[in-house]
Amino acid sequence: MAPHGGLFVLLIPGAISPVLMYLVAIAAGTAVTGFTYAFLKRRADDKALATA
């Protein structure tokens, strides 16, 4: 188990054994968060324009 700390955990020797999958998981989480934020932000902007 790796401690929580994002990419900084990679600096700890032996903390993560499947490094590639760890990086894939971080990339996937970043992508999901980015797409979700963009989707919600666009809906909020569209709603603000509709009420103006």
C-alpha positions in Angstrom: 0.0 0.0 0.0 1.3 3.4 -0.9 0.7 6.4 1.2 -1.6 9.1 -0.3 0.5 11.8 -1.9 0.0 11.7 -5.7 3.1 11.8 -7.8 5.3 12.5 -4.8 4.9 8.9 -3.7 7.1 7.9 -6.7 10.0 9.5 -4.9 9.8 7.0 -2.0 11.8 3.9 -2.9 9.8 0.7 -2.8 6.5 2.4 -1.9 4.8 1.4 -5.2 5.5 -1.9 -7.0 3.3 -1.5 -10.1 4.6 2.0 -11.1 3.0 1.9 -14.5 -0.5 1.1 -13.2 -0.1 3.7 -10.5 0.6 6.3 -13.2 -2.3 5.1 -15.3 -4.6 5.4 -12.3 -3.5 9.0 -11.7 -3.9 9.9 -15.4 -7.4 8.3 -15.4 -8.5 10.1 -12.3 -7.2 13.4 -13.7 -9.0 12.9 -17.0 -12.3 12.0 -15.2 -12.0 15.0 -12.9 -11.3 17.3 -15.8 -14.1 16.1 -18.0 -16.6 16.2 -15.1 -15.5 19.8 -14.2 -15.8 20.9 -17.8 -19.3 19.3 -18.2 -20.6 20.9 -14.9 -19.0 24.2 -15.8 -20.6 24.2 -19.2 -24.0 23.4 -17.8 -23.7 26.2 -15.2 -22.7 28.7 -17.9 -25.6 27.6 -20.2 -28.0 27.9 -17.3 -26.7 31.4 -16.4 -27.2 32.5 -20.1 -30.7 31.1 -20.2 -31.8 33.1 -17.1 -30.1 36.3 -18.2 
